[in-house]
Amino acid sequence: MQHSDFVHLHNHSDYSLLDGASPIPRMVARAAELRMPALALTDHGALFGAVEFYQEARKAGVKPIVGMEAYVTRGRRQDRTREQAHHLVLLARDERGFKNLMRLSSLAFLEGFYYKPRVDHEILARYAEGLLALSACPKGEIGSDLAEDNPARALETAIFYRDLFGPGNFYLEIQNHGLPIEEKIRNGATELSRRTGIPLVATNDCHYLKHEDADAHDVLLCIQTGKSVGDANRLRYETDQVYFKSPEEMKAAFADFPEAIRNTVEIAERCNLQLGFGKPLLPEFPLPPGAESAESHLRSLAWRELETRYREPTEEIRQRFAYELDVICRMGFASYFLIVRDFIAYARAHGIGVGPGRGSVAGSLVAYALRITDIDPLRHGLIFERFLNPERVSMPDIDIDFDDLRRGEVIEYVKRTYGEDNVTQIITFGTMGAKGVVRDVGRAMGLAYAEVDRIAKLVPEGLGMTLDKALELSPELKGLPAKGPVFAKLLHSARVLEGLARHASTHAAGVLITPGPLLDFVPLCRQKDDSITTQWDMKAVEKAGLLKMDFLGLRTLSVLAEAVAMVKKEGPAIDLETLALDNEPAYRVFQEAETVGVFQFESSGMREQLRRLKPTVFEDLVAMNALYRPGPMENIPYFIDCKHGRQVVRYDHPDLEPILKETYGVFVYQEQVMQAANRLAGFSMAEADELRRAMGKKRPEEMEAKRHQFVEGCKRRKIPVAKAEKIFATMEKFAGYGFNKSHSAAYALLAYHCAYLKANHPAEFMAATLTSEMNDSARIVTLIQEVRRLGLALLPPDVNRSEWKFTLEEGRIRFGLGAVRNVGQSVVEGLMTARAAQGPFADLFDLARRLDSRSVNRRVLESLVAAGACDGLKGERGALFAGVGPALELAQARAREEKSGQSTLFGEGEGHGGVAAVAPPLPDVPPWTLRDRSNREKEVLGFYFSEHPLEPLRETLARLTTHTLSEASQLEDGAEVRVGAMVSEVKPITTKSGKRMAIVTLEDMGGRIECTVFPDTFETTQSRLLPDTAVVATGRVELREDRAARLLLQEVRSLEEAGEAYRRHLHIEVHAEQLSEEWMAGVDEILSAYPGGSEVYLHIVGPDHVRRALRSRRFRVAEDDAVIARLKERHPQLRARWGKAAP
């Protein structure tokens, strides 16, 4: 193929965050389309996209030139000054240059970060080897000097860089985007080139791919700066020419500089970076004395540990075990297993909760023996090749769940073991999803919130949803451009920007361990919180062959550890690892859907399915965990019907029965696809894993080859072609959403442990769960509702009894002080220390005196009083609250006197050899009402402890509403609801058009929810939306990917208004032949016994079945179901119901 004679050397991908709008795959594809022999990537100050770019370019047949546009300060990089950070393009000529580029980029973040990651001349000189540099855009040092009419300094800088990088490794960059300043710089650079011999090179400062993407890029800059396109004073480009131009366009733009065009190809030919990505770069495990190698040590250790799992391993177990060990050692992963086993052993030895397994590693018998996992792969039919395929050399993936409160201890252990300089966390990039990008673009274009919200909702929900898919599914979205140019621009810009990286942060779990210093293997980044991460994300780190692991913090493990510890305090200890999986009370928790607090089985939809399924064995839990997700959910009704005998299980071939029996003929797990391919078509397990992967990726050519192999294999086993084709089609359909059984089984085990504890040790389990959720008052409300439903006693917070956590007192749950707002852990620890040293606090003054005045202030004590934690001291809450100030003043005065050696007004306190201190009386103030107490509790606990203001209205609200807030939050998007709640908070917002709307928080006895009230609704309802007011509101559920469920309120009524608007009326139906004076007298007697506000309608059914409705003028009755019960008791044939008023 004839290559073009121009190469783009100055390109910004979307990893130039919120500045570049060119995704790497599309940029590379465009270069290939234009027949460019090479392409450079030069993102701002970082190498975020280097690995992805290198591999994409190689795949497309384009030579990758990895580089960056560095920020250079002319001062010292360590100085924190606002001096301009100039630009300098650096390109790696070879592997040494790439290593130096990584080093420079890392040190720019680690040592030179001040608004931007900066390098200086000193560090450039130190790491210049293997690099080729371009003088960059007008913001480069030379460009700035020329623009400022300082040719002498420009000359000095040019000579400095020529000498620093060496002959032929520095070029003067010229650009032509139609800007006047660029012409001035081109002329100056030409003169510098003539005087110094430094060659010119032509570049375009590419920030997007096509000329028509300029508006979208302008919107992107607005998203970056938080401005709208209509703002006069904002960052904007003064040209629309920073796109990926064709070679012909570039030659036309630089017609007077043909040599500068030719130099782009010359530079490309001199950059020959070859990276050996893919070869595992594993750290060495520190072997114990006497161990010859990691492989021999692993084998010795593993065989020894096998017998602790199976007392007498069968020959079948031994054969599989030997096979797995051989594969692990042959593939070079012995050190990897030893490393993982070591830090998990450390966690277990230090009482840190470790999950039973996560992902496919649970299929490894070696991992089970080494206690890396705790789920028996043989018992559950798990497959080793699903985890490690001997025919595909790739790093195994072992992700580990730890107690979320102590996960950091394990990471610190790893750092100590392998060196601080060899361990770090991994970066992650948030991207603009389909709905999110519509909202971002709409805001940047200055559209009204309600309009943007409406358009975003035209994008359907669903995994992997894109705007292209949404346009196929939503005719209204597709027709948006026809509504005007603003909407056409919104949709075009959103499609250009969709999927771009939006921001960088620290991955919640990813940890990298390198064989030597991190700087030799990966570029590093300083995050906004000053933490250090890699510049490469998880995928890039893996592609580079580096060892990354997920150290996940799982709250459930903290709950289980805490609950088990409490059980041990109260009675015999339990060991969850050896727990039998046949506990009937545990299964009743699932059968009755009492799964609040049970890991992964808590949502309302899941609970509804559990009621139908009524699980009786562990395999039911594993299957439900895998089925309850988009796609396989459609099989749940069939699965349930088969379990209960309402459907006959059918298998397409007898050999499928042992594979699919536990899931009633339904393909649920990826492992089942592998087993079917193995048993029916003779695939090896490694080949079967390749089939599973191919089905998941849905590559047509690959799938056709696998289908042919499957059908031919079936033919050899006398299975008809049509049958084989049908089975393959079934497997293929399933594979799009099939779940990893290893993962599902491990997580089902955690759920079973939760259910076991909840059924057999409910107080301990709920206390531990409450402790784990102390920072989420909405969640605490839900859990306390569950505590009360379970009939467990909940004791209030108490300064003389409570600890930081929720604890148990004779089977009753004591509220933890950690859940009281404004009361920090150091205060509670000080309180407990004082209590342990000198006994309970006698009164408020004693409490103030004995606590450390440096950590205890008025706010802390007032919060404790308001929470009810001081009710055990002398005095009523109102008086105690008023007494906080005097108590603190007296405590401080006493502390000053003791410090000076003077005796106090009350003598030396008890325990100091004197008489007990006498507390002065509390202020004489009115006591708090029940409402006062409840409101104050809500302020500091986040909910009403003594009595919820809605409690007396419980029955009324049940009649007036359709859902509780907790139920509403679990419904599908767009569901209509009517809820009754207290107004907790109102946040008014002024829209760009000057109208007022609000975000309102509603709260009922079981939860809370945020509500959006658009201007028209807010105008008519704001007089009712007052804090601490009970209302009945109607609206629609709004679900979004980036936040919890909300309600869009359409109507808000006071309780009185709702009582009238939604009042139910009594309807009595009788056949005409049943009417008699005696009948009427009996009905009259009952109705008169229940006077109220509901109308009574008598529906008389004539012989011809014609109905006549009569409204009673004599009676209005109370909305009480006892009315209907009494009527039916007197007249069994009578039909009565509550309903709307008759027309």
N, C-alpha and C positions, 0 to 999 in steps of 0.2 A: 504494500500500500504506500502511495506517495504521501509523505507527511507534509503538513503545512510548514512554512518557514517563519513561524512566530509562536512563541510560548508565553502564556500568562505567568508572571513571576510574583505578582502582588495581589493576593486573593484572600478575602475574608469569608469564612463560612459562618454558620450560625453559632459556632463556638466563640466568635467575637460577640459576646452575649448582648442581645438586643441592639446590635449594630449591623452585624452581617445577616443577610437574608438568603444565603445560598446553602442549602443542605449539601453535605459532602457527596452523597451518591449522585445527586442531580448535577452538581458542578463537574464531577468526573465524567459523567455521561455526556455533558455538553462539550467538554474538551475532546472526548473521543469522537463525537459527532463532527467536530470541526477539524478532525485528523491532526490534532496537536500531538507531537511525539512525547511531550512531558507536561507537567503541571506542578505549580508550587502552591503550598498552603502556608499562609503567613498571618495567622490570627493575632490579635492584640495580646502581647505579653505572655502568652501561654501556649502549651502544646496539647490542649484538651483533645483535639481531634486527630492527633498525629497517627495513632495506630489505625483508626478507622480509615483515614485518608490513604495511608500506605497500602492497606489491603484492598480497598476499593479500586485504587488506581492500577495496582498490579493485575487485578482481576479484569479490568477493562483494557489492558494492553497499553496503558499510559504510564510513562516513567514518573514515579512520585518524587517530588523535591520537597522534603520536609523543612519547614522554616517557621519563623515567627516575626512579627513586627514588634521589636522590643521597645520599651520605654527607657530612654537614656537621660540621666541627669548629668549636667556638667560639673556638679559639685560631688559630694560624697553621698553614696547611696544610703548611708545610715542617717544623714541629716534629715530632719523633719521640717522641710521648708516647702513653700508653695511654688518654688521655681518651676517653670514649665518642664515637663518631662517630654523630651524630643523623641521622634520616631527613628528607628533604624531597622531595616530589613536584614535578617540573618538567615542564610540558607545552609543546610548541612551538605557538604560535599561528599562525606564518607561517614563510616561508623564513628570515627573519632570526633568528627564534627557534630554528629548527632548526640554523642555523650556530652560534649561541651555545651550543646544547645540545651539539653536537659538540665545540666548543672547551672547554666546562666538563668534559665527560666525559674528554677527552684530557688536560687539565691535571691532573685528579684523579689520573690514572695517572702522568703524567710528573713532577709536582711534589709531589703530596700523598699518594702511596701509602705507607701504613704499616698493614699488615694489610688495609686496605681502601683503595680509591681515594677520596680525600677532597677536598672543596672547602672554602673558608672564606668568611666574609662579604665579604672584600675582593674576591675573584674573582667572587663572585656579583653584586656591585654592578657590576663591570666588564662582565659579559656578561648582564645582566638583560633587555635589550631583546628584545621578541618572545616572551617567556616568560610563562607563567601558572603560579603555584605553589599547591600545597596543603600544609597543615601536617603531613600524613602521619599515621602510626599513633602508638600510645603511645610509640614510640621517637623521635618527632620532638621538636624542642626545646620546643615549646609543650606537647605531650603530657607530656613528662618533667617540665617545670616544674609542671604542674597535678597530676601524680601525686605529686610531692614536696611538695605544699602550698606552692608558691611562686608565687602568682597575680601578684605584682608583677613578677617576672621574665617570666612568661608574657605579661603585658600589654606590657612593654617590647619583647619579641621580636616580638609580633604587630604592633605599630606599626612596628618596624624593617622587617619584611618588606612591610607594606602600602606604606610609603614607597619601599622599594627597587624593588618591581616595578611600582608605580604604581597609581592608583585602579582598582578592579575587577579587578586581576590577581593578587590573593592571597585565598585562601579558607581558612577554618578547617575542617579535615577532622574529621568525626565517624564513628565506626564502632560496630557492635553485633554482636560475635561471641559474646555471652553472657558476657563477662568482667567482673567487678566493676570493674576499673580503668577500663574503657571508660565505664561509667556516670558515674564521677567526672569523667572528662575531658569527657564530653558536657555535664555541668552547668557545668563551668568554661568550656568553649568558648562555651556559650550566653551566659554572663555577659560574656565578652570581646566577643562579637559585639554585644551590647546596648551596651557601652561604646564600642566603636571603629567600629561600622558595618561591620565586615568580615563578609561573608556566610558562612553555614555550607554545607557540602556533604557529602552522605552517600556513603560508599564502603564496599565490602567488600574486604578485603585478599586478593584471589583468588590462590590458589596451585595450585588444581587445579579440574577442571571440574565434577565431580559429588560429591554428598555421600558416595556410597559409595566414593569414591576416597581417603577420609581415611586408611585403613589403609595404602594404597600410598604415600601421601605421608609417613607416619610412617616407613615402611621406607626411603624416599628419604633422609630426614634421617639415618638410621642409616648408610646408604651414605656420606653426606657426612662423617660424624664417625668412621667406622670402628668404630661400636658395634653391639650387637645390641639388638633390641627389648626383650629381657629385662633389660638393664642399668638399674639404678635411677637412677644419676646420668648422665643424658645429655640432649642437647638434644631437647625435645619441645614440640609446640604444646599449649596447655591447652584447645583448642577444636577441634571438628570442623566449624566453620562457615566456614572460609576457602575456600569453593568458589564457583563462578560462578553466583550466585543469579539467579533470574528476577526481572523487575521487580516482580511481585506479592509475592515473598518480601521484596524490599528495602523495598517500601512498608509491608509489615506490620511489618518490623523497625524502621522509622522513622515509625511512625504519628503520633508527636508532633512530627515534623519535616518536614511536607510541603514546606516551602520548600527544605529541604536536598536533597530528591529532585528538585524542579523545577530546582534549580541545576545538576544534572548535565547536563541538556539545554542549559541556557543556556551552560555552559562549552563543550560540544561545538559549539554554534553559533558560538562566538567563536574556535574553533580551525579554521583553514582552510588547512592546509598543502598546497601544490601543489608537487610535486617533478617536475622534467623528466627523470626517469630514461630512459636509453636513448640519448640523444644522446652520441656519442663525445667524450670529454674528453681529447684527445691532447696530449702535450707537443710543443713545436716542436723540430724537429731543427735544430741549429746549422749553418746553411748556409755553404758556403765563399764567399769573395769572388767576386762576379760572378754567382752563382746568383740567379735572379729569384724562384723559388718552390720549394717542396718537390717539386711535380709536375714542373716542368721539369728540376730537378736529377736526380730519379729517372729520368726518361725518358732523359736524356743518359747517365747512368751505366750504366743497364741495357743500352741498345743497344751501348755500348762493350764491356761485359763479355760480351755474348752471343757476340761473335766470339772470345772466349778459350775458350768452351765448344764452339762449332761453327765450324770454320775458314771454311766456306762454307755459311751457313745457307740451307736451301731456302726456297722461297716458302711452303710449308706451315708451316715453323717460324716464319717472319717473321709470318705472319698470326696464328698462335696467340699469339705474343709481343706483337704490337700489341694484340690483343684483351684479353689479361691486363692489360697496362699501362693500357688505357683503363678497365677495370673498377676496378682498384686506385685510380686517380686520381679517377674519378668518384665513388667511394664515400668518398673523403676519407682514404685510408689510405697516402698517399705518405710522410708523415712516419714512420708506423709502420714501413714497410719500410726506410726509411733508418736509423732507430734500430737495428733488429735487425741490419741489414747492418753497421753501424758497430761494435757491440760484438763481433760475431762476427769481423770483420776484426781488431779489437784482439787477440782471443784467438789467432787464427792467427798474427799477427805476433809474438806473444810466446811462441809454442811451446806454447800451451795447447790440449789436445786438444778438438776439437769433433765432435759426432756427425754422421753423414751426413744426419740428418733425424729428426723425431719427429712422428708424427701426420700429418694430412692435408696439411700444408704441402709435403710432398715431391711433391705433385701440381702444384705451381706451377713453370712454366718460368722465370718471372721470379726466383723464389727460387733456382732452380738457377743461373741466370746470375750472380746477385749473390753466389753461394757461401754463401747462407744454408743451402742443402742441398747434398748431394753425390750424390744419386741421380737419374739422368736420367729425367724423367717420360715422355719420348717412348719411350725404349727399353722401359720397363716398363709402358706403357699406363696411366699415372696421370692422374687427371682434376682439372683446376683447380677446377671447380665443387664438388667434394667438399670443397675447402678454403674457397673464397670464392664464395658464391652471389649473383650480381648482383640476384636478385629478392627477396632477404631481407637487409635491412640489419642486420647484426650484426657485432660485432668479430671480425676474423680471430683465429685461435688459433695462435700460433707458439711452441711449446715447444722448448727447446734443451738438449741434453745436453752437458755439459762434463766434462773431466777432474776427477774428484771431489776430487783433492788441490789443485786450483788454481781451482775454481769461484769461491771467495771473491774472487780477484783481479779477475774480470770484474764482479762486483757492486760492488766498490770503484771500478772504472773508471766504471761507470754513475753511481755517487754523485758522483764527481768531475765528470763531464760535465754532469749535470743538477742537481747541488746536493744536499748531504746532507739538506736539509729537504724535498726533493721525492721521495725514494726510500726505501722501507722494505719489509720482508718482511710476509707476509700470515698472518693467524691461521687456525687450523683447529680444528674441534671434534670430539672423539671422542664417539661415541654408543654407547648401550647396544644391542648387537645381540641377536638371539634367544637364543643360547646364553649370552652374557655376562650378560644381564639375569637369567636364571635363576640363574646362579652368584652374582651380586651380591645378589639378593633372598634366596636360600637362606642365604648367609653372614649377612646382616643379621637373618634370623629365627632364627639360632642353630642351624640344622640341621647334622648331622654332615657332614664333608667328603665321605665316601664316598656318602652319600645324595644330596647336592647334585650330585655328579659323575654319579651314575647318572641322575638326572632330566635334567640338562643333555644327556646323551648320547641322550636320547629325541628331541631336536631334530635332525632330519636335517641332514647337510651340504648345502651348495649355495649358489650365488650368489643373493643376494636373498631368502634364507630368512627368514621371519617366523614368529612364534608361531601366527598364524592358519593359515598354510600347514602348519606342523608339526602342528597339531591335526587337519588333514585327512589327513595322511600317517601319523601315529603313533597308532594306537588306544590304546596304553598311556598316552601323554601325555594323550589326550583323557579317559581314565578316571581320571586322577590325583585330581580333586576327590572322587571316590567313596571314596577311601582315608582321608579324614578332613579336618576343617576346616583343619588346618595346611597340607595340600597344596592345598586349595581357595584358601586365602589366598595361598599362594606363586604359584599360576598367575594368580590375579586381579591381584595386585600386579605381577607380571612383565609382564602384558599392558598394564597402565596405563602402566608406566614404559618399555616397549620403545621404542627409537628416540629417547629424550630425549638431549639433549646431556649429556655426563658430565664433560668437562674441556676446557680450551682449551690450545693449544700453538702453536708456530710451524710453519707449513707447510714441508715439507722443501724446496720449490723456489720457491714463489710470491714474486714481486717486483713491487711496484707503483711506477709512475713517474707522477707527477701534473704537470699543466701549471704549477702554482705550488706554494706551500708546502702540505705535506700537510694541515695543520690546517684549510685552507680547503675541503678536498674529502672528508676521511674522518676519523672518530674513531680515536684511537690507544690502544694498550693496552701496559702493561708486563707482560711475562711473568715467570714465577718465576725465570728465570735473568737477569733484569734487561734482557733484550733488548726492543726496541720493535717492535711489529707493528701492523697495522690492527686495529680491532675487528670489521671485516666480513670474512667469509670470501670465498673465490674467487668463488663464485656472486654474492654481494651486490656485490662490487667490479665484476664484469662488468656486472651489471644497472644499476649506477650510471653506466655508460659510461666507467669508468676503465681505463687501460691496465695490465693485469696480464700478466706473463709467467712461465713456469716456467723457472727456471735450475736444471736438474737436474744433480746430481753423479753421473756414471756411472763406476763403478770400471773397467769394461772399457776405457774410453778411457785411463785411467792405465796400464793394463797394455799396451795397444797402443803408447802413446808410449814407455814404458820399454823394451819389447822392440825397437822400431825403433831406438831410440838405441843399444842394445847391439849390434844387427846392424851398424850403421854403424861402431861401434868396431872390430869384428872383421873387417869386409870391406866390399864395395860396399853403398851405402845402398839402401834400398827405399822406394818412395813408394806408400803404400796407396791414395791417391786415384786413381792411374792403373793400379792393379793389374788385370790381365785376370781375368775370371771363369771361366777354363777350366783351372785348375791341377788336374791329376789327383791328385797327392798330397793336396791339400786335400780333394777329394771322398772320397778313401779314408778320411780321418778320420771323415767322416759315415757312409760305407758300413759301416765296421767299428765304428761307435758308440764310437770312442775320443775322446769329447767332454768328458772331464773338463777344466774350465777354459774350455770354449767357450761363449760367451754364449748363453743361452736354449736350449741344446741338451744340457744336462748331466743332467737328471733321469733316473732309471732308466726311467720310462715312455717318455719321448722317445727314449732310446737304443734301447729295444726296437723302437719303430716305425721308427727309422732303419735298423736291421739288416734289416728287412723291405722298406723302401722302396728302399734303396741309391741315394741321390740321385746324379744324374749331371750335372744342370744347375742353375743358380742358381734357376730358377723352382721347382724341387722344394723348395728351402730356404724360399723365400717362402711357398709353399703350406703346408708342414709347420708353419712358424711360426704361420700363421693357423689351421690345423686342430687343432693340439694344445691344445685348451682345451674346457671343458665345452660340450656341444652339438654343435659340428662334429666332435668326435672320432669320432662314430658313422659318419662318412663315410670315415675313414682306411682301413679294410680295402678298401672299393670303390676308393678312389683308388689304392692300392698294386696291387690286382689289375689295374686298367686300365693302369697304367704298364707292368706286366710281361706284358700280353697275355692275362691269365687271364679278363678280362671284356671284352666288346665295349662301347665307348663309344656311348651313344645320346643323341640330341638331340631335344627336343620339336619343334624347328623348325630348318630349315637355317640360318636367320640367327643361331641361337645358337652354331653351331659356332665361328666366329672368336672369339666372346666367351669360351666355356667350354673351348676346346680345351686350353689349358695346364693346366686343372684337371680334365680328363677328364670333362667334362659335369656337374661338380658346382659349384653356386654356393658359392664360398668367400669372395669379397670383396664388400664393399659396392659397389665400383665396377662389378662385373659386373651388379648389379641396375640401376644407372643406365644402363649401356650397353644392356642388354636393353630397358629402357623406351624408350630413345632409338631403337634400331634397329627394334623390333617395333611400337611404338605411337606413334612420332613425337613423343615428349616432347622438349622442349629439355633440355639438360643441367641447367639450373637447375630445371626442373620435375621431372626425374628425381631430383635431390637432395632435393626436397621429398617425393617418393614414398619415398625411402630413410628420411628422418626420420619420416614418418608410419608406416611399417612398424615402425620401431624403437620408437615410442611406443605402437603398438597402440590408437589411439583409434577406436572403432567407426564413428562418423559420418564421420570424416575418411577412414578406410580404405575405406568404402563408396564415397565420392566418387572416390577415386583408382582403385579397382577399375573403376568405371564408365568413367572417362576412359581407362584402359588398354585395356579391352575394346573401346570405341568406336574407339580409335586402331588397334587390331589389325584390326578389321573393315574399316577404310578401306584396309588393306594386304592384304585378302583372306585374313586368317587366321580360320578358323572360331571362333565364339564359344566352343565347348566347349574347343578347344585353348587359346584365350586365357585362359579361366578356369583351366585346369589350370596353365598357365605362371605366372599370377599367384599361384595358391595355393602353388606351389613357391617362388616368390620370397618370398612372405609368410612361409612357414615358415622359410626361411633367414634372413630379415632379423632375427629375434630374436637370432641369435648371429653374424651376418656380421661379418667383420673388415675393418678399413681396410687396403687393399692398400699404400697409401703407407707406413704405419707398418711393416707386415710386411716390405716390401722393404728399408726402411732398416735395420731391426734384423737382417734376414737378411744384409745386407752386413757388419755388424759381426761376425756369427757367422762368415762366410766369411773375414774378415780374421784372426780368431782361429785358424781351422782352417789357413789358409795358413801362418801363423807357426808353429803347432805342428808342421805337417808338414815344413816346410822349414827352420825355425830352432828346433827343439824346446828346446834349452838356454836360448836367450834368452827364449822365450815362458814356459817354466816358471819361470825365475828371476824374471821380471817379475810373474808371477801369484803366486808365493810372497811377494814384497815387498808386493803389494797386500793380502794376507791375514795380515800379520804379527801382527795383534792377535787373531786367532781360532785358538787352538791346535788346536781340533778340525778346522778346515778345513786347517790346515798338515799334519796327519796324513794327510788324504786326498790332498793334493797331493804329499806326499813319497812316498806309495805309488805315485802315478802317475809320478813322476820315476824311481823304481826300475823300474817296469814298462816304461818307455821305454828302459831300459838306460843312463840318464844317470848320470854320477858325481856324487855329492853330497859335497862336502868339509865337514868340521866347521867350526864357528866358530873363528876364530884371531885373537888380538889383533894379530898381525903381518901378517895378510893380509885379514881381513874389513873390510867397510865397514858403514854403517848398513843398506843394502839388501842383497839377495841379488845377487851379482855372478858374472861368468864368469872362469875362469882356464883358458885353453887348452881351451875347450869343456866344462869341468867347472863345476858350480854351487857357488859358495862361500856357505856359510850366513851370513846377515846378522846383525850384532849387534843390530839393532833387534828381532829376534825373541827375544832373551834377556830374561827377566823381570828387573825391578829395574835394568836398564841403560837410562838415558834417552838421548835424542838428543844432549844437550849433552855427556854423558860420551864418547859415541862420536866426536863431532866433535873434542873435545879430544884423544882418543887418536890420531885420524888426523892432526891437526895436529902433535902431538909426534913421530909416526912419520915424517912428511914432513920435519920439521926436523932430526932427529938420527938417523934410521934406525931399524931394528927394535929392539924391546925385547930386552935380553939375558937377563933373568931377572925373577922376580917383584919383587925389590927395585928393579930399574931401572924396572919398570912403575909401581910405587907412587910412586917418586921423581919421575917425569917427568909424572905426571898432576896436574891441579889438585885439591888437597886439599879445596877447597870443594865440589866436585861428586862426588868419589870417596870413598866410605866403605867400611867393611868389607863391608856387604851387596853392594855393586856388585862388588868384587873376588871375593868368595866365589861370586857368581853366575857370573862369568866362568870361574872355575876349575871349578865344577860342570858348566858347559856344555861343558867341554873346550876352551875358547878359549885356555887357557894351556898346553895340552899341548906346544906348541912351545918353551916356556921350559924351563929346566933343572929337572928334578924330576918326581916322580910325583904324581898328582892328590891323594892323601891328604896327602902332605907339603906340597904347594902350598896346600891348603885350610888346613892347620894353620899355615902360614907367613904367612897374610894379616895377622893381627894384628901380629906382629913387623915385617913389611915396612912396614905403615902407620906404626907407631911410629917406626921408623928414618927413614922419609921425612919425617915431621913434625919429628923432631929435627934432621935435616940442613937442613930449610927454616929452622928457627929459627936455626941456627948461621950459615947463609949470610946471613940477614937482619941478624944482628948483626955480620957481618964476620969471624967466627972461621973458622979452617980446620977442616975436618972430620976425623974420625978416619981417614978413608981418603984424604985429600988432595982436591984439586979434581977434580971429575968430568971425564971426557973431554969435550973440546970447550971446556974453560975454561982450557986451558993447563997443566993438571996431569996426573997419571997417572989411569988409569981406576979408578973405584971398585970395590972388591972386595966382593962380596956375601957376607954370612955364610951358613953352612950352613942348610938348611931343617930344621925339627924332625924328629926321628927317630920317626916314627909308623908303624903298620902300613899297608901299601898298601890301597887300596880294592879290594874284590872286584868282579867283573863286575856282580853284582847291585847293589852300592853305587853303582857308576858309573851304571848304568841308572836307578836310583831318583833319584839327584841330578839327572841330566839331565832327567828328567820334571818335577821340581820347578821347574826354571828354563826349560825349553823347552816344557813342556806335553806332551811325548811322549818316548819312549825313542829316543835317537839310535843308540847303539852297538848294542844288541840288545834287542828287545822281549822281556819275560819269557815271552810266549806263543809266541815264534818256535819254540822246541824242541817246542812242543805243536801246531804248525800242522796236521800230518796227523791227530793225534788229534781235535782240535776239528772238523776238516772231517767226520770220521765221526760225531761226536756231535751236530752242530748242523744246523739247516735253513737259517739265514741268518747273514750277518755283520751287524754293527750298522748299517753303511752301507746294506746291502740292506733291512734291516728298516725303516729310517726312511723308505724310499720306498714302502712298501706302503700299501694302503688301510686305513681305520679298521676295527679289529676283527680284522685278520689275525692268525692264530696263528703264533707263532714259537718256536724254541728257539735260543738264542744262547750262545756261549762267550766269556767276557770276564774282565778283571780288575776287581775292585771298586776304583773310584777314590776315591769319597767317599760317606759315609753321613750324612744329616742327619735325625736322629730328630725326630719331631713328636708332641706330645701332643694328641689330639683333645679336643673339648669334653666328651666323656663320660669322659675320663681314660685312654683307651687309647693305646698307642704305635704309631705307624706311621712310615714313613720315605720320604724322597726319596733314591734311590740313583743314583749316576752309575757306569755301566759303560763300560769302554773295551776295544776290541780293537785289532788291528794296523791297522785301516782307519778307525776313527772312535770316537765316544763318543755316549752317549745317556742322558738322564735317565729314571729308572724310578720309578713310584709303587708302594709296597708297603703295602697296607692292613693294618689291625691283625691280622686272623686270620693272614695270610700272614707278617707280620713276626714274630709270636710264635713261629712254627715255623722261621723261617729266619735270625733275627738272629745266631745263633751262626756261620753261614757267611758272613754279609755283613760281612766284616772288610776294611779297606783293604789293597790289594796282595795280595788273595787271588784265585786263579783259580776261577771258578764256571761252571756251566752252568745257565742259567735259562730257564724257559718262561713265556710270557705272551702278551698281546694288544697290538697296536699301538693307540695312542690319538692321534687327530688332533684338534687344536683350532685355531680361527681365530687365537687370540692368542699362540700359541707353537709351538716346533718339536715334531716328533713325540716322543712318549714311549712307554714300555712299561709296561703294568700287569702286574707280576710275579705269577705264580700259584704258582710252585714254584722253589726254588733248591737245587741240589745241588753238592757238592764234585766235583772231577774224578773222584775214585775212585768216588764214589757214581754219578755219571753213567756212568762206564765200565761199571758193572754194569747199571744201569737201562736204558741205551740201547745195550748191546752188541749188535752184529750177529752173527748165527750163519750158518753155511754150510749151504746147502740144495743137495743133489745129486739130480737126477732122472734115473732110468734106466728103460727098459722091461725087463720081466722077462726077455724072450728075449735081452737083451744081457748078462745077468749070467753071469759065469764066474769060475773061480778066477784065471785070468790077469788078467781085468778088475779083480777085487778086489785082487789083489796090486799092480797098477799104481797104483790109487787109494791103497792103504795106504802105498806108498812115498812118494807125493807128500805125503800128509797128515802123515806122520811127519817130513818135512823142514821143516814150519812149525809147531812147537809153540806154543801160546798158550792163551787163555782162552775162545775161542768154541766153542760146541758144534757138532757136525756131525750133520745129519739126512739120511738117505737116503730118498728118495721113490721107491717102486717102483710102476710103472704096469703093472697086469695086462692080460691079453688083453681082458678085459671093461671096460677103462679105469678099473677101481676102483683107487684109490691107497691105498698103505699107507706110513706114515711110521715110520721106525726111528731112534732116537737112538743114536749110537755111544757105547759105554762105554769104548772104547780111546783115542779121539782127541779132543783139544781143540786148535784151531788158532789161529794169529795172524790178526788182521783185516788181511790183506794181499791185494791184488788179484792178486798173483803166484800165489797158490794156484789161483784160478780159471783164470788164463792157462795154468798148467802142466797142469791137469786137461783143459782143452779141447784143448791141444796133443797130449796122449796119447790122448784119446778124443774126436774131433771131434763125434760125435753126442750127447755128454753135455751136459746143461743144468745150469748151476750159477749160484747167485746168493747174495748176502748178504740176510738178512732177519731178522724177529723169530723168537723161539723158537717152535717148533711147539707147539700145545696138547696 
